[in-house]
Amino acid sequence: MRTSDPLVGATLDRRYFVESRIAGGGMATVYVAHDLRLDRRLALKVMHPSLAQDPSFVQRFINEAHSVAKLSHPNVVQVFDQGEDQGHVFLAMEYVPGQTLRDLLKARGRLAPRDALNVTASALAALGAAHQAGMVHRDVKPENVLISQDGRVKVADFGLARAVEQSNQGLTRTGTLMGTAAYLAPEQIERGVADARSDVYAAGIMLYELLTGGQPHTGETPIAIAYQHVNEDVPRPSHFLPGLPPEVDALVTKATERDPRYRPSNAGQYLAKVLEVLGTLPEAPAESPGRMAPVAAPAPAAATMTAPQLIAGGAGPGTENATMVVDMDGVDLGGDDYDDDDDYPGRDRPRSSRNLLMVVGAAALALVVGVAGWWFLVGQFEPVPDVVGMSPEAASEQIRGAGLVFDLSEENVYSDEVAAGEVSGTDPEVGERLSPGDEVAVFLSKGPQSVTMPELVGEDVANALKALEDLGFEPDNIVQEEQDSPDHEQGEVMATVPEAGAEADREETVTVTFSSGIPVPGLAGEELEEAERILTELGLTVEVVEEASESIDEGKVITQEPDTGTSVGPGATVTLTVSSGPPEIEIPDVTGESVKDARKALKDAGFKVEVERILGGREVAHQSHTGTAPKDTTITITATPGGIDLGDFDEDDDDED
């Protein structure tokens, strides 16, 4: 058979032979395929290429598929496998031959109240199982409710909406968004969040549509529809169906409350209410418009079935004799088969008695269904204890005492009501019901997010930073700024932003400005008098130390301590080392020596020499300097005869010496 779809006739993952195309939508195309490995027919949902090319979507899609595969319930389309082959991302799912609820609505227009509630109950049973497992569908609508040829109702596409919502592609296709917008809860539109109550809202919209044949909010654009969901209440179905029991009206209005706090908290609670109302509804006349096949009574408790079933009529044209099954997953309703005297026209019983028995029987059935539904869908679960304000130890004792698992989260949160270190909240929230053994995440308080800024001006900066950290400010949120100041000690806090007494957000930055002190100027080479003047004007104390220097003129600054650029506080001492001139050296004592030897000794020591002779003396009798003197100082030596023969005196030699 020729086809324009390239996947028909192909084999994905060397296992799934694609036989034919069933349908296409905004996010995927569905095919009938044959599992070559297990020799069975199944459905393949292949994501559109635009989504498959997004790596983040593919990873989320795989994660969601793993979660959905663990969900096993008769009213849930089972997921067998997930894979990717040559760019085709797909799900291998249970094949449900039949039609969608949308197809049924198009064929019939609307359903009788009993039939509408039966279909809704089946869908809620599937959603209830998912909610109990911690999953949210997020896209409940008639297109995702399948009705098999034998009348079973099955819900499909768990997890797919979540993966697409979080992908970079988003729901940008107009058709997809239009279809989804009709069933979106207000909180999904306003805040982009969805939980079990969002699924309940969508189920309520779907029940409205089953009863009336139309959606409560319509418009030309998705935005127009979304606006109505947020700003307008869903009308009562009886507005269009006079005579509809008020209990059925209440089912729709309660589920479609705009504030999620006033809806049933999950599909299990809503299912209990639907079953309670279903048990009170009379049989619809055979000729009533859109009526499905008669509804049989629940199976007796003594039956060998593993789960009592509420059986409704056919699933569409050509299936009038089929049965639609709502699986209560182990709920035993008990009691005898439902007895309606209209089914036994020959029975001799007064009509008033028969009517009374019918009323009593219906009330009993409703009571049994309500109690059983409450217990198995609500009562058997443990509510999360109210541990807000407790210490972690006390909260652990309370939660474990309720049969739940205590999990102390590493992520603390701000709280204006709860002191730091105490329990500020839980996930799930206080009062929500969980199965024994389920985990409860406990979050501790970090105290209020905004605190009063303390007075830190005048404090040492180290103490100020510690005070802010003790108030809960992260070090990364504390900005430190230095500023020169002759009026503040080095490291002293000069100002803060916000100021003392103002409210400070612990998630925002706080600025602390402190004094870096007085930077010491460079004074090397300056005359001592000028250097002293500069330091005195800065409010600093001067200390002078002299040191000989051959290179620095006497009276000038050689070095300073602290060094140039160092910051000091007001009144700090700066030591100046000032040159006292060249260093002095030891003067040799040359008295008594000959002029020649004396002159050599003094010159070798670094001095200049002048000689004075008396009567031609050759022996030094006196020298002008003793002790120490700077290098190159002129030393005058005086020579006298000293008893030496004057005839031996050679005037020319003396002059040379």
Secondary structure, 3 states (H helix, E strand, C coil): CCCCCCCCCCEECCCEEEEEEEEECCCEEEEEEEECCCCEEEEEEEECHHHHCCHHHHHHHHHHHHHHHCCCCCCECCEEEEEEECCEEEEEECCCCEEEHHHHHHHHCCCCHHHHHHHHHHHHHHHHHHHHCCCCCCCCCHHHEEEECCCCEEECCCCHHHHHHHCCCCCCCHHHHHHHHCCCCHHHHHCCCCCHHHHHHHHHHHHHHHHHCCCCCCCCCHHHHHHHHHHCCCCCHHHCCCCCCHHHHHHHHHHCCCCHHHCCCCHHHHHHHHHHHHCCCCCCCCCCCCCCCCCCCCCCCCCCCCCCEEEECCCCCCCCCCCEEEECCCCCCCCCCCCCHHHCCCCCCCHHHHHHHHHHHHHHHHHHHHHHHHHHHHHCCEECCCCCCCCHHHHHHHHHHCCCEEEECCCCECCCCCCCCCEEEEECCCCCEECCCCEEEEEEECCCCEEECCCCCCCEHHHHHHHHHHCCCCHHHEEEEEEECCCCCCCEEEEEECCCCCEEECCCCEEEEEEEEEECCCCCCCEHHHHHHHHHHCCCEEEEEEECCCCCCCCEEEEEECCCCCEECCCCEEEEEEECCCCEEECCCCCCCEHHHHHHHHHHCCCEEEEEECCCCCEEEEECCCCEEECCCEEEEEEECCCCCHHHCCHHHHHHC
